[in-house]
Amino acid sequence: MQNNSERQMRNKEYRLCLALVIGVWMLCACSVSRHLPENTYMLNKVRVVTDGDYKDINTTAMKEYVRQRTNSRWLSTARVPLGVYLLAGRDSNWVNKVIKMIGEAPVVYDSVLAKLSCEDLKQALVNKGYLDAEVELYLDTKKRKVNAIYVLHPATPYKISSFQTDIQDSVIADMLTERGISLHEGMQFSADALNAERTGITSWLQDRGYFRFNKEFINYRARKHAEEHNVDLLMTLHPYRRDIEDSASLHSRYQIKDLEFINMSSADSTIHLRRHVLEENTFIEKGKPYSASGLQNTYNHFGRLSAVKYTNISFEQVPDTTLLDAKIQIQANKPSTISFQPEGTNTAGDLGAAASLTYQNRNLFRGSELFSVQLRGAYEAIRGLEGYSNQDFFEYSLESRLSFPRFIAPLLSSHIRRNIIATSEVSLLYDSQDRPEFHRRVLSAGWHYQWKPQNRFSNYRVDLIDLNYVFMPWISETFRKEYLDNTENSNAILRYNYEDLFIMKIGFGYAYNNGRTALKTNLETSGNLLNLYSSLIDASTNSYGQYKIFNIAFAQYVKADIDFIHRLYVDNNNQLVVHAGLGVAYPYGNSTILPFEKRYFAGGANSVRGWTVRSLGPGRYKDKDGRINFITQTGDIKLDLNLEYRSHLFWKFYGALFVDAGNIWTIRDYKDQPEGQFKFSRILDDMAASYGLGLRLNFDYFVVRFDFGMKAINPAYESEDTHYPIIHPRLSRDLAFHFAVGMPF
């Protein structure tokens, strides 16, 4: 009977999926003829190809020069918005208007735009040095649809046969001799290279006092030799003229005479920032030449000060001189704010509410120091617990942070302080958690540095010291009897995480992000100094042989994490994102088990999405008691591999198809986590895999995400059906739904 009911359930699920596929196919296959004007065609496909192998010509990038785009495709396959539009009738009633508004009208092929596209493509090839380039357009018409194929004929690229300069300013000519010019004989002729050199020279001169110099003073003259496929190139730097009728003169080199800070916030001219702070963030210096980079750095540094809302910098020339007066106008932020934020919570189906009250002072010591105090409270109604007098969860926390917009450290030169955008932060936290099973208290304190070099994609972080004191003032007798003191169900990992613990760690982090590729690494270690000190003084130990500090055992471990993301842009509406994450933590010395806060877990909205949070691993481990899986389903090693195809659907809606793989493992063989230890020989057999689709609402400043993940390969299987759910799918067993804010990676 059970097999029949399972078979009927599967058949129902198959029919549902088949109906969905057929529905989408029919929606996209609707006829477009009745929605097209007479004697017109729908633009079905656009392709850009070359007539040979040209390594420096990216046809995907060249497609951006085509002025007409086809109807958008969901996930680069189905034209669902077009299908929705085609469902509308010809009547102008409100129903059809709404359908047309949601959908997307068929794109009608425009021969004028196609001709302009050919011209733009040809000009793009000429700019790359293919001066004899031609572009042909082939139209493949079938019924009322047309495929447009743009064929590029680049021909032979031209090279620079001779290069000369005509610098009509003797001072700048001497300076450029020191700098050098990147253009040279033998290189491929390219408008991009010419523009880059013109921009580079302009920026270089503007950083050396040439306040009124711009790139229009530099131009090129090229003479084409078609037979040899080369050009003679002349670069001319013109002298200064105020207007066309004025006589030529040398370009003036300007210096800063006076520097003035002006308060824009009120009639009171006083700026509530110390003079030293203003000067430290200003890179325009009195008595030195004007610098465009110094101007931009000044904007960047003032823009990151929490006390400053807006900055405007202007220059006034002193009459009949080459001196400039700089005026830095500053509009201040409100010095302090109070905010209240309510939120709803849902932990494994237990509903609750939380609220936080935050006070911020943006200029505590008149140096744009950001001081904040946050008071947070949370309540959750816990269901399904038997044998406990109290069925609810209460949490109270008080957190305070003080952030300095600079390095607070001795022995640092003023050059380092000025040229690195840095933040120093001290933090304090007290957190009180009262559950039916136990009461937990956490006291934390830390000193952290974060900085980045100017105009770089890198970011660094150092946790100079981070102290955490975790203590358990009360554990219920029921919980202690069933889990902690039960010899038949002894769990070392569980017991370790309900003992008082002291953690003193230091850490280093590095992050890189250029918009396409992101890399994030972190390394931390704890307990080494305490262990050395304890061994030197022969400190006392507890019953497990652990050294104690202040009569509390301390944790000792090392932990390393690396996270890699790369985005491949298919077109403006579609991208493929690759993600890989690896984490390894090893307890040693004074610890044989990692602290709970440092352990890894798998499953959930940012991991293998076919599993709910903390329901996968370690290894092939099968959960025995769902009430403590937040402890038992954790590990010392984590591997996440993700592939996600993202596509813009319509308005603020985006879709995604994803494939996830990964798991967690333990380094040691714990008897309470059988088959959870990592072994190279069975890493592939231990890997879990899932697939699914997601829907995102992108409001620019935040993203709301819904993901539906299905198990594909389950390493913790009990039968063939559960080992390969991708072959034997069952929605009730294999589907996991995730709601989250922000992208998964």
Number of C-alpha atoms within 10 A of each C-alpha: 6 7 8 9 10 12 13 12 15 17 13 12 16 14 12 12 12 11 12 12 12 12 12 14 15 13 20 22 15 14 13 19 16 10 15 15 10 9 6 14 22 24 21 20 14 16 16 21 17 15 10 10 7 11 6 7 16 12 14 14 11 17 19 16 18 20 15 19 15 16 20 22 18 20 19 16 9 17 22 23 24 24 23 19 25 26 17 19 15 11 9 9 10 9 12 17 16 12 17 19 14 15 20 19 19 22 17 20 20 14 10 9 13 17 15 14 21 21 16 18 24 23 18 19 25 20 16 20 26 23 24 16 18 18 21 13 16 12 11 12 14 10 8 17 18 20 19 20 16 22 18 23 18 22 17 14 18 24 23 22 19 16 15 13 13 13 17 17 16 12 12 17 15 11 12 15 9 9 11 9 13 11 18 15 15 14 15 19 27 20 16 13 17 17 15 14 17 21 15 15 19 18 18 16 21 21 17 18 21 22 21 12 18 15 15 11 14 20 14 15 11 15 12 17 13 11 6 11 18 24 24 17 22 15 18 16 19 18 18 18 14 9 8 7 7 9 10 15 13 14 20 15 17 22 24 23 19 15 17 10 17 17 17 18 17 10 7 9 11 12 18 15 17 12 12 10 15 16 15 15 23 21 20 23 18 15 14 14 22 28 24 20 16 15 17 14 21 21 19 17 21 21 15 15 22 21 26 19 15 16 18 13 16 11 16 13 15 12 8 6 10 16 21 23 17 21 16 21 17 20 17 22 16 15 17 15 12 12 10 12 10 12 10 12 14 11 10 9 10 14 14 18 14 17 15 17 15 17 15 20 20 24 23 19 14 15 21 25 22 22 21 20 19 18 17 19 18 19 18 20 15 18 11 8 13 10 13 14 11 13 16 18 19 17 18 18 18 18 18 18 17 19 21 22 22 24 19 13 9 6 5 10 8 9 8 12 16 19 16 16 22 23 18 20 21 17 18 18 17 17 18 15 17 18 19 20 20 18 19 19 19 18 18 18 18 19 18 19 21 20 19 18 14 14 10 10 13 17 17 18 19 19 18 13 15 19 16 19 17 19 18 16 11 14 17 15 15 16 16 15 12 13 17 19 14 12 10 8 12 15 19 15 20 19 14 17 18 20 14 18 21 25 21 21 22 21 19 18 18 18 18 16 16 11 10 11 14 18 18 18 18 18 19 17 20 23 22 20 12 19 20 11 14 16 12 9 8 10 14 14 16 11 6 10 11 19 24 20 17 7 14 18 22 25 28 26 23 19 20 18 17 18 18 19 19 18 16 13 15 15 13 9 17 22 19 17 19 17 19 19 20 17 20 21 23 20 20 15 13 21 20 18 24 25 20 16 7 13 22 23 25 28 23 23 25 17 26 28 31 32 25 19 20 19 20 29 32 32 29 23 21 21 17 11 9 11 11 12 16 15 18 26 27 28 30 24 24 24 21 22 18 24 17 22 22 25 25 22 21 16 10 12 15 21 21 22 19 20 20 26 21 26 27 31 30 29 17 16 13 15 13 16 25 14 20 27 22 20 14 7 8 10 13 11 13 26 20 29 25 24 23 21 18 20 20 24 17 18 11 7 6 11 17 15 20 19 24 19 28 27 27 23 23 26 22 22 15 10 8 11 15 21 18 18 21 18 12 13 19 21 14 10 11 19 19 21 17 18 15 15 14 15 13 15 18
